[in-house]
Amino acid sequence: MSSNNEERKRRNDLRGELIDKFPRDRSYLLPALHFLQEKFSFLSDWGLEVLGWHLGVPASEVYGTATTYTELLLSPPAEKTVSVC
């Protein structure tokens, strides 16, 4: 399967999950962002795009909300964490 077909399938699968879990209402933006983070460990650009489409929220608002909350990650978490005492 080509990467375009894989990406299309991933997007369609996510759309289906969002349709099942969240009504098409902008008030579900934050819970849906948390759902995406739990599912993928971070918020990908394509995930934010699909979420905005589903909720009928502009991409700028989805991104703005995602960057407002520090617990939401826009890039994959590091494989190793270094702590200093």
PDB file with one MODEL, atoms N, CA, C and O in Angstrom:
MODEL        1
ATOM      1  N   MET A   1       0.854  -1.175   0.000  1.00  0.00           N
ATOM      2  CA  MET A   1       0.000   0.000   0.000  1.00  0.00           C
ATOM      3  C   MET A   1       0.899   1.237   0.000  1.00  0.00           C
ATOM      4  O   MET A   1       1.855   1.307   0.774  1.00  0.00           O
ATOM      5  N   SER A   2       0.603   2.207  -0.856  1.00  0.00           N
ATOM      6  CA  SER A   2       1.430   3.405  -0.927  1.00  0.00           C
ATOM      7  C   SER A   2       1.200   4.279   0.298  1.00  0.00           C
ATOM      8  O   SER A   2       0.211   4.130   1.015  1.00  0.00           O
ATOM      9  N   SER A   3       2.137   5.194   0.519  1.00  0.00           N
ATOM     10  CA  SER A   3       2.027   6.052   1.701  1.00  0.00           C
ATOM     11  C   SER A   3       0.799   6.958   1.620  1.00  0.00           C
ATOM     12  O   SER A   3       0.194   7.268   2.646  1.00  0.00           O
ATOM     13  N   ASN A   4       0.420   7.389   0.400  1.00  0.00           N
ATOM     14  CA  ASN A   4      -0.795   8.208   0.264  1.00  0.00           C
ATOM     15  C   ASN A   4      -2.031   7.426   0.664  1.00  0.00           C
ATOM     16  O   ASN A   4      -2.917   7.959   1.332  1.00  0.00           O
ATOM     17  N   ASN A   5      -2.096   6.164   0.258  1.00  0.00           N
ATOM     18  CA  ASN A   5      -3.240   5.333   0.633  1.00  0.00           C
ATOM     19  C   ASN A   5      -3.261   5.067   2.129  1.00  0.00           C
ATOM     20  O   ASN A   5      -4.328   5.051   2.743  1.00  0.00           O
ATOM     21  N   GLU A   6      -2.085   4.858   2.720  1.00  0.00           N
ATOM     22  CA  GLU A   6      -1.999   4.633   4.169  1.00  0.00           C
ATOM     23  C   GLU A   6      -2.458   5.872   4.920  1.00  0.00           C
ATOM     24  O   GLU A   6      -3.209   5.777   5.891  1.00  0.00           O
ATOM     25  N   GLU A   7      -1.999   7.041   4.464  1.00  0.00           N
ATOM     26  CA  GLU A   7      -2.390   8.281   5.135  1.00  0.00           C
ATOM     27  C   GLU A   7      -3.898   8.510   4.991  1.00  0.00           C
ATOM     28  O   GLU A   7      -4.559   8.914   5.947  1.00  0.00           O
ATOM     29  N   ARG A   8      -4.428   8.257   3.820  1.00  0.00           N
ATOM     30  CA  ARG A   8      -5.865   8.417   3.599  1.00  0.00           C
ATOM     31  C   ARG A   8      -6.655   7.483   4.516  1.00  0.00           C
ATOM     32  O   ARG A   8      -7.671   7.880   5.087  1.00  0.00           O
ATOM     33  N   LYS A   9      -6.187   6.254   4.653  1.00  0.00           N
ATOM     34  CA  LYS A   9      -6.857   5.286   5.534  1.00  0.00           C
ATOM     35  C   LYS A   9      -6.801   5.752   6.984  1.00  0.00           C
ATOM     36  O   LYS A   9      -7.794   5.667   7.706  1.00  0.00           O
ATOM     37  N   ARG A  10      -5.622   6.252   7.415  1.00  0.00           N
ATOM     38  CA  ARG A  10      -5.482   6.759   8.785  1.00  0.00           C
ATOM     39  C   ARG A  10      -6.455   7.903   9.043  1.00  0.00           C
ATOM     40  O   ARG A  10      -7.116   7.943  10.080  1.00  0.00           O
ATOM     41  N   ARG A  11      -6.537   8.834   8.093  1.00  0.00           N
ATOM     42  CA  ARG A  11      -7.452   9.971   8.238  1.00  0.00           C
ATOM     43  C   ARG A  11      -8.903   9.499   8.315  1.00  0.00           C
ATOM     44  O   ARG A  11      -9.668   9.960   9.162  1.00  0.00           O
ATOM     45  N   ASN A  12      -9.271   8.586   7.435  1.00  0.00           N
ATOM     46  CA  ASN A  12     -10.648   8.082   7.437  1.00  0.00           C
ATOM     47  C   ASN A  12     -10.970   7.324   8.718  1.00  0.00           C
ATOM     48  O   ASN A  12     -12.074   7.442   9.251  1.00  0.00           O
ATOM     49  N   ASP A  13     -10.007   6.544   9.214  1.00  0.00           N
ATOM     50  CA  ASP A  13     -10.216   5.836  10.481  1.00  0.00           C
ATOM     51  C   ASP A  13     -10.428   6.825  11.621  1.00  0.00           C
ATOM     52  O   ASP A  13     -11.308   6.640  12.461  1.00  0.00           O
ATOM     53  N   LEU A  14      -9.604   7.885  11.641  1.00  0.00           N
ATOM     54  CA  LEU A  14      -9.742   8.892  12.693  1.00  0.00           C
ATOM     55  C   LEU A  14     -11.082   9.611  12.568  1.00  0.00           C
ATOM     56  O   LEU A  14     -11.746   9.859  13.574  1.00  0.00           O
ATOM     57  N   ARG A  15     -11.480   9.945  11.357  1.00  0.00           N
ATOM     58  CA  ARG A  15     -12.792  10.586  11.165  1.00  0.00           C
ATOM     59  C   ARG A  15     -13.903   9.723  11.742  1.00  0.00           C
ATOM     60  O   ARG A  15     -14.803  10.222  12.418  1.00  0.00           O
ATOM     61  N   GLY A  16     -13.832   8.419  11.469  1.00  0.00           N
ATOM     62  CA  GLY A  16     -14.842   7.505  11.996  1.00  0.00           C
ATOM     63  C   GLY A  16     -14.868   7.487  13.513  1.00  0.00           C
ATOM     64  O   GLY A  16     -15.939   7.488  14.120  1.00  0.00           O
ATOM     65  N   GLU A  17     -13.690   7.470  14.131  1.00  0.00           N
ATOM     66  CA  GLU A  17     -13.629   7.480  15.601  1.00  0.00           C
ATOM     67  C   GLU A  17     -14.192   8.775  16.163  1.00  0.00           C
ATOM     68  O   GLU A  17     -14.936   8.757  17.144  1.00  0.00           O
ATOM     69  N   LEU A  18     -13.839   9.903  15.544  1.00  0.00           N
ATOM     70  CA  LEU A  18     -14.340  11.189  16.025  1.00  0.00           C
ATOM     71  C   LEU A  18     -15.858  11.268  15.889  1.00  0.00           C
ATOM     72  O   LEU A  18     -16.541  11.784  16.774  1.00  0.00           O
ATOM     73  N   ILE A  19     -16.379  10.758  14.785  1.00  0.00           N
ATOM     74  CA  ILE A  19     -17.831  10.758  14.581  1.00  0.00           C
ATOM     75  C   ILE A  19     -18.519   9.935  15.664  1.00  0.00           C
ATOM     76  O   ILE A  19     -19.578  10.318  16.162  1.00  0.00           O
ATOM     77  N   ASP A  20     -17.915   8.801  16.029  1.00  0.00           N
ATOM     78  CA  ASP A  20     -18.497   7.939  17.061  1.00  0.00           C
ATOM     79  C   ASP A  20     -18.423   8.548  18.458  1.00  0.00           C
ATOM     80  O   ASP A  20     -19.323   8.339  19.271  1.00  0.00           O
ATOM     81  N   LYS A  21     -17.358   9.300  18.745  1.00  0.00           N
ATOM     82  CA  LYS A  21     -17.111   9.765  20.113  1.00  0.00           C
ATOM     83  C   LYS A  21     -17.581  11.189  20.401  1.00  0.00           C
ATOM     84  O   LYS A  21     -17.953  11.495  21.534  1.00  0.00           O
ATOM     85  N   PHE A  22     -17.571  12.063  19.392  1.00  0.00           N
ATOM     86  CA  PHE A  22     -17.831  13.482  19.645  1.00  0.00           C
ATOM     87  C   PHE A  22     -18.863  14.040  18.671  1.00  0.00           C
ATOM     88  O   PHE A  22     -18.730  13.876  17.458  1.00  0.00           O
ATOM     89  N   PRO A  23     -19.900  14.703  19.207  1.00  0.00           N
ATOM     90  CA  PRO A  23     -20.846  15.391  18.325  1.00  0.00           C
ATOM     91  C   PRO A  23     -20.123  16.505  17.560  1.00  0.00           C
ATOM     92  O   PRO A  23     -19.075  16.983  17.997  1.00  0.00           O
ATOM     93  N   ARG A  24     -20.676  16.910  16.436  1.00  0.00           N
ATOM     94  CA  ARG A  24     -20.074  17.981  15.636  1.00  0.00           C
ATOM     95  C   ARG A  24     -20.422  19.321  16.270  1.00  0.00           C
ATOM     96  O   ARG A  24     -21.293  20.048  15.791  1.00  0.00           O
ATOM     97  N   ASP A  25     -19.726  19.630  17.354  1.00  0.00           N
ATOM     98  CA  ASP A  25     -19.989  20.840  18.130  1.00  0.00           C
ATOM     99  C   ASP A  25     -18.656  21.350  18.659  1.00  0.00           C
ATOM    100  O   ASP A  25     -17.877  20.594  19.239  1.00  0.00           O
ATOM    101  N   ARG A  26     -18.403  22.628  18.457  1.00  0.00           N
ATOM    102  CA  ARG A  26     -17.110  23.206  18.844  1.00  0.00           C
ATOM    103  C   ARG A  26     -16.833  23.096  20.343  1.00  0.00           C
ATOM    104  O   ARG A  26     -15.676  23.185  20.753  1.00  0.00           O
ATOM    105  N   SER A  27     -17.854  22.906  21.166  1.00  0.00           N
ATOM    106  CA  SER A  27     -17.634  22.786  22.610  1.00  0.00           C
ATOM    107  C   SER A  27     -16.865  21.511  22.961  1.00  0.00           C
ATOM    108  O   SER A  27     -16.398  21.367  24.091  1.00  0.00           O
ATOM    109  N   TYR A  28     -16.729  20.594  22.020  1.00  0.00           N
ATOM    110  CA  TYR A  28     -15.987  19.351  22.258  1.00  0.00           C
ATOM    111  C   TYR A  28     -14.524  19.450  21.823  1.00  0.00           C
ATOM    112  O   TYR A  28     -13.821  18.440  21.791  1.00  0.00           O
ATOM    113  N   LEU A  29     -14.061  20.649  21.489  1.00  0.00           N
ATOM    114  CA  LEU A  29     -12.692  20.810  20.997  1.00  0.00           C
ATOM    115  C   LEU A  29     -11.656  20.324  22.002  1.00  0.00           C
ATOM    116  O   LEU A  29     -10.796  19.516  21.651  1.00  0.00           O
ATOM    117  N   LEU A  30     -11.717  20.792  23.232  1.00  0.00           N
ATOM    118  CA  LEU A  30     -10.707  20.398  24.217  1.00  0.00           C
ATOM    119  C   LEU A  30     -10.767  18.906  24.557  1.00  0.00           C
ATOM    120  O   LEU A  30      -9.719  18.261  24.581  1.00  0.00           O
ATOM    121  N   PRO A  31     -11.936  18.333  24.819  1.00  0.00           N
ATOM    122  CA  PRO A  31     -11.965  16.881  25.053  1.00  0.00           C
ATOM    123  C   PRO A  31     -11.442  16.084  23.854  1.00  0.00           C
ATOM    124  O   PRO A  31     -10.781  15.061  24.032  1.00  0.00           O
ATOM    125  N   ALA A  32     -11.733  16.543  22.651  1.00  0.00           N
ATOM    126  CA  ALA A  32     -11.259  15.835  21.461  1.00  0.00           C
ATOM    127  C   ALA A  32      -9.747  15.968  21.308  1.00  0.00           C
ATOM    128  O   ALA A  32      -9.090  15.029  20.858  1.00  0.00           O
ATOM    129  N   LEU A  33      -9.183  17.120  21.675  1.00  0.00           N
ATOM    130  CA  LEU A  33      -7.719  17.277  21.650  1.00  0.00           C
ATOM    131  C   LEU A  33      -7.068  16.303  22.626  1.00  0.00           C
ATOM    132  O   LEU A  33      -6.049  15.690  22.308  1.00  0.00           O
ATOM    133  N   HIS A  34      -7.649  16.161  23.803  1.00  0.00           N
ATOM    134  CA  HIS A  34      -7.122  15.198  24.781  1.00  0.00           C
ATOM    135  C   HIS A  34      -7.235  13.770  24.248  1.00  0.00           C
ATOM    136  O   HIS A  34      -6.334  12.959  24.458  1.00  0.00           O
ATOM    137  N   PHE A  35      -8.320  13.462  23.570  1.00  0.00           N
ATOM    138  CA  PHE A  35      -8.485  12.143  22.960  1.00  0.00           C
ATOM    139  C   PHE A  35      -7.372  11.880  21.941  1.00  0.00           C
ATOM    140  O   PHE A  35      -6.764  10.810  21.941  1.00  0.00           O
ATOM    141  N   LEU A  36      -7.110  12.860  21.075  1.00  0.00           N
ATOM    142  CA  LEU A  36      -6.040  12.694  20.077  1.00  0.00           C
ATOM    143  C   LEU A  36      -4.688  12.487  20.743  1.00  0.00           C
ATOM    144  O   LEU A  36      -3.895  11.650  20.312  1.00  0.00           O
ATOM    145  N   GLN A  37      -4.433  13.252  21.796  1.00  0.00           N
ATOM    146  CA  GLN A  37      -3.149  13.113  22.488  1.00  0.00           C
ATOM    147  C   GLN A  37      -3.017  11.720  23.102  1.00  0.00           C
ATOM    148  O   GLN A  37      -1.953  11.107  23.012  1.00  0.00           O
ATOM    149  N   GLU A  38      -4.070  11.222  23.716  1.00  0.00           N
ATOM    150  CA  GLU A  38      -4.020   9.872  24.298  1.00  0.00           C
ATOM    151  C   GLU A  38      -3.810   8.818  23.217  1.00  0.00           C
ATOM    152  O   GLU A  38      -3.086   7.845  23.428  1.00  0.00           O
ATOM    153  N   LYS A  39      -4.429   9.006  22.081  1.00  0.00           N
ATOM    154  CA  LYS A  39      -4.363   8.023  20.998  1.00  0.00           C
ATOM    155  C   LYS A  39      -2.990   7.994  20.326  1.00  0.00           C
ATOM    156  O   LYS A  39      -2.467   6.916  20.042  1.00  0.00           O
ATOM    157  N   PHE A  40      -2.399   9.165  20.069  1.00  0.00           N
ATOM    158  CA  PHE A  40      -1.165   9.245  19.288  1.00  0.00           C
ATOM    159  C   PHE A  40       0.055   9.708  20.089  1.00  0.00           C
ATOM    160  O   PHE A  40       1.151   9.769  19.533  1.00  0.00           O
ATOM    161  N   SER A  41      -0.099  10.030  21.358  1.00  0.00           N
ATOM    162  CA  SER A  41       0.966  10.548  22.234  1.00  0.00           C
ATOM    163  C   SER A  41       1.340  11.997  21.946  1.00  0.00           C
ATOM    164  O   SER A  41       2.113  12.593  22.696  1.00  0.00           O
ATOM    165  N   PHE A  42       0.807  12.569  20.882  1.00  0.00           N
ATOM    166  CA  PHE A  42       1.011  13.981  20.570  1.00  0.00           C
ATOM    167  C   PHE A  42      -0.038  14.378  19.534  1.00  0.00           C
ATOM    168  O   PHE A  42      -0.779  13.531  19.035  1.00  0.00           O
ATOM    169  N   LEU A  43      -0.096  15.666  19.217  1.00  0.00           N
ATOM    170  CA  LEU A  43      -1.089  16.168  18.263  1.00  0.00           C
ATOM    171  C   LEU A  43      -0.408  16.434  16.924  1.00  0.00           C
ATOM    172  O   LEU A  43       0.326  17.411  16.776  1.00  0.00           O
ATOM    173  N   SER A  44      -0.653  15.573  15.966  1.00  0.00           N
ATOM    174  CA  SER A  44      -0.049  15.744  14.642  1.00  0.00           C
ATOM    175  C   SER A  44      -0.809  16.810  13.856  1.00  0.00           C
ATOM    176  O   SER A  44      -1.967  17.107  14.147  1.00  0.00           O
ATOM    177  N   ASP A  45      -0.138  17.379  12.856  1.00  0.00           N
ATOM    178  CA  ASP A  45      -0.788  18.383  12.013  1.00  0.00           C
ATOM    179  C   ASP A  45      -2.025  17.815  11.333  1.00  0.00           C
ATOM    180  O   ASP A  45      -3.074  18.458  11.292  1.00  0.00           O
ATOM    181  N   TRP A  46      -1.895  16.603  10.800  1.00  0.00           N
ATOM    182  CA  TRP A  46      -3.034  16.015  10.089  1.00  0.00           C
ATOM    183  C   TRP A  46      -4.170  15.685  11.060  1.00  0.00           C
ATOM    184  O   TRP A  46      -5.342  15.773  10.692  1.00  0.00           O
ATOM    185  N   GLY A  47      -3.831  15.306  12.302  1.00  0.00           N
ATOM    186  CA  GLY A  47      -4.859  15.030  13.302  1.00  0.00           C
ATOM    187  C   GLY A  47      -5.635  16.285  13.666  1.00  0.00           C
ATOM    188  O   GLY A  47      -6.854  16.246  13.830  1.00  0.00           O
ATOM    189  N   LEU A  48      -4.919  17.403  13.792  1.00  0.00           N
ATOM    190  CA  LEU A  48      -5.577  18.677  14.081  1.00  0.00           C
ATOM    191  C   LEU A  48      -6.481  19.086  12.922  1.00  0.00           C
ATOM    192  O   LEU A  48      -7.574  19.613  13.127  1.00  0.00           O
ATOM    193  N   GLU A  49      -6.009  18.836  11.707  1.00  0.00           N
ATOM    194  CA  GLU A  49      -6.800  19.163  10.517  1.00  0.00           C
ATOM    195  C   GLU A  49      -8.102  18.358  10.475  1.00  0.00           C
ATOM    196  O   GLU A  49      -9.174  18.909  10.225  1.00  0.00           O
ATOM    197  N   VAL A  50      -7.996  17.061  10.720  1.00  0.00           N
ATOM    198  CA  VAL A  50      -9.182  16.194  10.714  1.00  0.00           C
ATOM    199  C   VAL A  50     -10.142  16.608  11.828  1.00  0.00           C
ATOM    200  O   VAL A  50     -11.356  16.633  11.630  1.00  0.00           O
ATOM    201  N   LEU A  51      -9.597  16.931  12.989  1.00  0.00           N
ATOM    202  CA  LEU A  51     -10.432  17.347  14.115  1.00  0.00           C
ATOM    203  C   LEU A  51     -11.190  18.628  13.790  1.00  0.00           C
ATOM    204  O   LEU A  51     -12.388  18.729  14.051  1.00  0.00           O
ATOM    205  N   GLY A  52     -10.490  19.606  13.220  1.00  0.00           N
ATOM    206  CA  GLY A  52     -11.149  20.854  12.835  1.00  0.00           C
ATOM    207  C   GLY A  52     -12.268  20.614  11.840  1.00  0.00           C
ATOM    208  O   GLY A  52     -13.343  21.204  11.943  1.00  0.00           O
ATOM    209  N   TRP A  53     -12.004  19.734  10.865  1.00  0.00           N
ATOM    210  CA  TRP A  53     -13.032  19.392   9.874  1.00  0.00           C
ATOM    211  C   TRP A  53     -14.253  18.793  10.573  1.00  0.00           C
ATOM    212  O   TRP A  53     -15.389  19.175  10.291  1.00  0.00           O
ATOM    213  N   HIS A  54     -14.009  17.861  11.477  1.00  0.00           N
ATOM    214  CA  HIS A  54     -15.126  17.182  12.142  1.00  0.00           C
ATOM    215  C   HIS A  54     -15.961  18.145  12.983  1.00  0.00           C
ATOM    216  O   HIS A  54     -17.190  18.112  12.930  1.00  0.00           O
ATOM    217  N   LEU A  55     -15.302  18.993  13.749  1.00  0.00           N
ATOM    218  CA  LEU A  55     -16.028  19.886  14.657  1.00  0.00           C
ATOM    219  C   LEU A  55     -16.517  21.162  13.975  1.00  0.00           C
ATOM    220  O   LEU A  55     -17.298  21.915  14.558  1.00  0.00           O
ATOM    221  N   GLY A  56     -16.065  21.410  12.746  1.00  0.00           N
ATOM    222  CA  GLY A  56     -16.446  22.640  12.069  1.00  0.00           C
ATOM    223  C   GLY A  56     -15.764  23.857  12.663  1.00  0.00           C
ATOM    224  O   GLY A  56     -16.333  24.948  12.702  1.00  0.00           O
ATOM    225  N   VAL A  57     -14.523  23.657  13.130  1.00  0.00           N
ATOM    226  CA  VAL A  57     -13.745  24.722  13.763  1.00  0.00           C
ATOM    227  C   VAL A  57     -12.578  25.063  12.836  1.00  0.00           C
ATOM    228  O   VAL A  57     -11.928  24.154  12.318  1.00  0.00           O
ATOM    229  N   PRO A  58     -12.295  26.359  12.613  1.00  0.00           N
ATOM    230  CA  PRO A  58     -11.167  26.721  11.757  1.00  0.00           C
ATOM    231  C   PRO A  58      -9.844  26.162  12.293  1.00  0.00           C
ATOM    232  O   PRO A  58      -9.654  26.035  13.502  1.00  0.00           O
ATOM    233  N   ALA A  59      -8.946  25.837  11.380  1.00  0.00           N
ATOM    234  CA  ALA A  59      -7.644  25.277  11.761  1.00  0.00           C
ATOM    235  C   ALA A  59      -6.902  26.204  12.718  1.00  0.00           C
ATOM    236  O   ALA A  59      -6.222  25.737  13.632  1.00  0.00           O
ATOM    237  N   SER A  60      -7.028  27.514  12.515  1.00  0.00           N
ATOM    238  CA  SER A  60      -6.337  28.464  13.387  1.00  0.00           C
ATOM    239  C   SER A  60      -6.828  28.356  14.829  1.00  0.00           C
ATOM    240  O   SER A  60      -6.038  28.489  15.763  1.00  0.00           O
ATOM    241  N   GLU A  61      -8.110  28.121  15.012  1.00  0.00           N
ATOM    242  CA  GLU A  61      -8.660  27.983  16.366  1.00  0.00           C
ATOM    243  C   GLU A  61      -8.230  26.665  17.008  1.00  0.00           C
ATOM    244  O   GLU A  61      -7.923  26.620  18.200  1.00  0.00           O
ATOM    245  N   VAL A  62      -8.207  25.593  16.214  1.00  0.00           N
ATOM    246  CA  VAL A  62      -7.755  24.300  16.733  1.00  0.00           C
ATOM    247  C   VAL A  62      -6.302  24.414  17.175  1.00  0.00           C
ATOM    248  O   VAL A  62      -5.952  23.992  18.277  1.00  0.00           O
ATOM    249  N   TYR A  63      -5.454  24.983  16.320  1.00  0.00           N
ATOM    250  CA  TYR A  63      -4.034  25.134  16.641  1.00  0.00           C
ATOM    251  C   TYR A  63      -3.854  26.072  17.834  1.00  0.00           C
ATOM    252  O   TYR A  63      -3.047  25.794  18.721  1.00  0.00           O
ATOM    253  N   GLY A  64      -4.586  27.159  17.862  1.00  0.00           N
ATOM    254  CA  GLY A  64      -4.488  28.103  18.976  1.00  0.00           C
ATOM    255  C   GLY A  64      -4.852  27.464  20.302  1.00  0.00           C
ATOM    256  O   GLY A  64      -4.187  27.704  21.310  1.00  0.00           O
ATOM    257  N   THR A  65      -5.887  26.661  20.314  1.00  0.00           N
ATOM    258  CA  THR A  65      -6.285  25.960  21.536  1.00  0.00           C
ATOM    259  C   THR A  65      -5.223  24.951  21.936  1.00  0.00           C
ATOM    260  O   THR A  65      -4.884  24.835  23.114  1.00  0.00           O
ATOM    261  N   ALA A  66      -4.694  24.220  20.959  1.00  0.00           N
ATOM    262  CA  ALA A  66      -3.675  23.204  21.248  1.00  0.00           C
ATOM    263  C   ALA A  66      -2.411  23.830  21.827  1.00  0.00           C
ATOM    264  O   ALA A  66      -1.768  23.227  22.687  1.00  0.00           O
ATOM    265  N   THR A  67      -2.045  25.020  21.376  1.00  0.00           N
ATOM    266  CA  THR A  67      -0.819  25.655  21.873  1.00  0.00           C
ATOM    267  C   THR A  67      -1.032  26.386  23.190  1.00  0.00           C
ATOM    268  O   THR A  67      -0.060  26.739  23.859  1.00  0.00           O
ATOM    269  N   THR A  68      -2.268  26.618  23.574  1.00  0.00           N
ATOM    270  CA  THR A  68      -2.559  27.307  24.833  1.00  0.00           C
ATOM    271  C   THR A  68      -2.305  26.409  26.038  1.00  0.00           C
ATOM    272  O   THR A  68      -1.880  26.887  27.090  1.00  0.00           O
ATOM    273  N   TYR A  69      -2.559  25.133  25.894  1.00  0.00           N
ATOM    274  CA  TYR A  69      -2.452  24.195  27.010  1.00  0.00           C
ATOM    275  C   TYR A  69      -1.117  23.467  26.961  1.00  0.00           C
ATOM    276  O   TYR A  69      -0.828  22.747  26.006  1.00  0.00           O
ATOM    277  N   THR A  70      -0.303  23.660  27.999  1.00  0.00           N
ATOM    278  CA  THR A  70       1.048  23.094  28.008  1.00  0.00           C
ATOM    279  C   THR A  70       1.063  21.575  28.087  1.00  0.00           C
ATOM    280  O   THR A  70       2.068  20.959  27.731  1.00  0.00           O
ATOM    281  N   GLU A  71      -0.016  20.954  28.542  1.00  0.00           N
ATOM    282  CA  GLU A  71      -0.032  19.487  28.621  1.00  0.00           C
ATOM    283  C   GLU A  71      -0.254  18.841  27.252  1.00  0.00           C
ATOM    284  O   GLU A  71      -0.080  17.632  27.104  1.00  0.00           O
ATOM    285  N   LEU A  72      -0.632  19.631  26.260  1.00  0.00           N
ATOM    286  CA  LEU A  72      -0.826  19.108  24.908  1.00  0.00           C
ATOM    287  C   LEU A  72       0.469  19.266  24.113  1.00  0.00           C
ATOM    288  O   LEU A  72       1.036  20.357  24.053  1.00  0.00           O
ATOM    289  N   LEU A  73       0.926  18.186  23.511  1.00  0.00           N
ATOM    290  CA  LEU A  73       2.200  18.173  22.789  1.00  0.00           C
ATOM    291  C   LEU A  73       1.967  18.215  21.287  1.00  0.00           C
ATOM    292  O   LEU A  73       1.131  17.482  20.761  1.00  0.00           O
ATOM    293  N   LEU A  74       2.714  19.082  20.594  1.00  0.00           N
ATOM    294  CA  LEU A  74       2.599  19.185  19.144  1.00  0.00           C
ATOM    295  C   LEU A  74       3.690  18.407  18.414  1.00  0.00           C
ATOM    296  O   LEU A  74       3.722  18.386  17.184  1.00  0.00           O
ATOM    297  N   SER A  75       4.566  17.780  19.156  1.00  0.00           N
ATOM    298  CA  SER A  75       5.603  16.937  18.554  1.00  0.00           C
ATOM    299  C   SER A  75       5.722  15.668  19.383  1.00  0.00           C
ATOM    300  O   SER A  75       5.347  15.648  20.555  1.00  0.00           O
ATOM    301  N   PRO A  76       6.244  14.609  18.773  1.00  0.00           N
ATOM    302  CA  PRO A  76       6.353  13.343  19.515  1.00  0.00           C
ATOM    303  C   PRO A  76       7.196  13.513  20.778  1.00  0.00           C
ATOM    304  O   PRO A  76       8.177  14.257  20.768  1.00  0.00           O
ATOM    305  N   PRO A  77       6.828  12.840  21.852  1.00  0.00           N
ATOM    306  CA  PRO A  77       7.626  12.929  23.080  1.00  0.00           C
ATOM    307  C   PRO A  77       8.994  12.293  22.861  1.00  0.00           C
ATOM    308  O   PRO A  77       9.155  11.403  22.025  1.00  0.00           O
ATOM    309  N   ALA A  78       9.962  12.759  23.614  1.00  0.00           N
ATOM    310  CA  ALA A  78      11.318  12.216  23.520  1.00  0.00           C
ATOM    311  C   ALA A  78      11.321  10.757  23.953  1.00  0.00           C
ATOM    312  O   ALA A  78      10.553  10.351  24.826  1.00  0.00           O
ATOM    313  N   GLU A  79      12.197   9.973  23.327  1.00  0.00           N
ATOM    314  CA  GLU A  79      12.289   8.560  23.693  1.00  0.00           C
ATOM    315  C   GLU A  79      12.891   8.383  25.082  1.00  0.00           C
ATOM    316  O   GLU A  79      12.522   7.468  25.818  1.00  0.00           O
ATOM    317  N   LYS A  80      13.818   9.264  25.429  1.00  0.00           N
ATOM    318  CA  LYS A  80      14.460   9.184  26.740  1.00  0.00           C
ATOM    319  C   LYS A  80      14.349  10.534  27.422  1.00  0.00           C
ATOM    320  O   LYS A  80      14.474  11.582  26.789  1.00  0.00           O
ATOM    321  N   THR A  81      14.114  10.489  28.707  1.00  0.00           N
ATOM    322  CA  THR A  81      14.012  11.703  29.496  1.00  0.00           C
ATOM    323  C   THR A  81      15.156  11.739  30.490  1.00  0.00           C
ATOM    324  O   THR A  81      15.438  10.752  31.169  1.00  0.00           O
ATOM    325  N   VAL A  82      15.811  12.887  30.568  1.00  0.00           N
ATOM    326  CA  VAL A  82      16.909  13.060  31.506  1.00  0.00           C
ATOM    327  C   VAL A  82      16.432  13.987  32.614  1.00  0.00           C
ATOM    328  O   VAL A  82      15.926  15.077  32.349  1.00  0.00           O
ATOM    329  N   SER A  83      16.597  13.548  33.853  1.00  0.00           N
ATOM    330  CA  SER A  83      16.230  14.365  35.006  1.00  0.00           C
ATOM    331  C   SER A  83      17.483  14.732  35.774  1.00  0.00           C
ATOM    332  O   SER A  83      18.385  13.913  35.948  1.00  0.00           O
ATOM    333  N   VAL A  84      17.528  15.970  36.230  1.00  0.00           N
ATOM    334  CA  VAL A  84      18.659  16.448  37.014  1.00  0.00           C
ATOM    335  C   VAL A  84      18.137  16.887  38.367  1.00  0.00           C
ATOM    336  O   VAL A  84      17.165  17.637  38.458  1.00  0.00           O
ATOM    337  N   CYS A  85      18.789  16.418  39.411  1.00  0.00           N
ATOM    338  CA  CYS A  85      18.371  16.785  40.762  1.00  0.00           C
ATOM    339  C   CYS A  85      19.057  18.052  41.197  1.00  0.00           C
ATOM    340  O   CYS A  85      18.833  18.524  42.311  1.00  0.00           O
TER     341      CYS A  85
ENDMDL
END
